[in-house]
Amino acid sequence: MKISYTYDSVGRFSYAKEEKGSTPTYSWQYCFDQAGNLTSQGTGKGCPSDSTFTVNDAQQITAKNGNSSNWSYDAAGNETAGAPSLEGTRTGEQWSDFSQMTSITVGGETYEGQYGSTDQSERIRLGDTFFHNGPLGLSAKSTAGADTGFNREPGGTLNSMTTGGKSYYYLSDALGSVIALTDEADTKVNTYSYSPRGVERVATSEKVSQPYRFAGGYQDPTGLYHFKARHYDPHMTRFTQPDPSGQEKNPYLYAGGDHVNKQRHPSFRKGPQGCRGGKHHRYRRPSVECRPGWPVRRSGGECLRRGSRRGR
């Protein structure tokens, strides 16, 4: 399977084509305005594509194919209603004075959120799921009495999880997206596949439930990815609230609009994550995450064990 990428005149990734051998299997087209906002997307090559979007002067999407229903924002720029997706239309989004999402309704289900700080990095609860946060990030969650623990390396990188008395290990690509989960016998029990901007594809196969997905984000039952300070909508390829750090030119874009080559700004990470030598880098160096004791070949990025290659 091969994916080729095409960039627009200002260097933004705009089109991708997937091929199996010489047979095209899927394609993605993204179109942008001068500020980097998504104005159209679909599978047909060329702009505009299948769906079009209206963007206001505050860089907020306000309509899809001319329909402005179910799109709204509060005075701080936080989304209060959003576009329909596979999970359903987002409505009733409520926010605290610190721009923390305290309630959201998707597909007829309402999820209430609670936090342990004045931002969204340390969630205590979402719906019937409770979270325990350690110094390196989320360390455990509990849903309906079922506990799951997350083990991390000293820098905060997700390494493995434990659930039902068993351990499972994460395999990730260069952007940090989880692409597989293996059991203690090194057998893949889960595999994951995404669009270039994070929509989970039908090729995904999951036997053991776990929440981490595209770019290492925590996938909520709402369909949004939780990235510490904000929530990301993979269908609209942007965050649902503005950049809290005020460092981005466009306050809603993910990784400056370049999902393929960059990761989100380090203001969306807390503690040692995203840091090297105590200093922040704008985008974390792409890396491969391997099982404990499996070194990474620096030139190719493969995980190695006892002198043999391990595919990512």
MOHU-V613430 format. One line per field, one symbol per residue. phi: phi as a letter, one per 30 degrees, with the letter a starting at -180 (. if undefined). burial: # if it has 16 or more other C-alpha atoms within 10 Angstrom, else .. A space follows every 10 residues. Layout:
phi=???
burial=???
This chain:
phi=.bbccbcddc iddbbbbcbc iccdcabbbb bbcddjddca alcddjcdcd cbbcbdddic dbabhiccdi babdddjddc abddbddkdd bhdcbddchc dcaacbhicc cccbbcbcbc dcdcabiccc cbccdckdca bbbhiccbcc cbdedjddca bbaiibcbcd cbcddjddca bccdcicdcb bbbbdecjdd cdddbbccda cdbehidddd ddjdccchdb cccddchadc bddddiccdc dcdchiicdd cbcddddccb iddicbiicd cebdeebccc deicdcdddb iddcbhicdb dd
burial=.......... .#######.. ......#### ##...##### ###.#.###. .###....## ####.....# ###...#### ###.#..### #.###...## ######...# #####...## #######.## ##...##### #.....#### #....##### ###...#### ########## ###....#.# ####.##### .........# .########. .######### ########## ###......# #########. .######### .####....# ...#...### #...##.... ####...... ..
